[in-house]
Amino acid sequence: MTKLTREDVLKLARLARLELTDEEVEHFQTEISAILQYVEQLQNVDLNGLEPTYQVTGLKNATRSDEEKDYGTTPADLLKNAPATEDGHIKVKRMLA
């Protein structure tokens, strides 16, 4: 049975860059310990003789054919709707400093 210590939870929080209150540490200590117990339970399941499940819908190699579609417009027509353009591109304000 896996029981996390307070220090384990604080280490996980530090690795995840989280700041936890004392109440949250206690809460997560219980929650994460329960999750680890469930994982331990799953590791003990006997899987001998079971086939892996790769596909549940029964579809095999469901693909579509590539088709070129002509929507009857040009890039220049689409750029007419933009508030500002420059050299065939939409001009926007700088996002990064």
Secondary structure as UniProt FT lines:
FT   HELIX           6..15
FT   TURN            16..17
FT   HELIX           22..43
FT   TURN            48..49
FT   HELIX           75..79
FT   TURN            80..81
FT   STRAND          85..86
FT   TURN            87..88
FT   STRAND          89..90
//
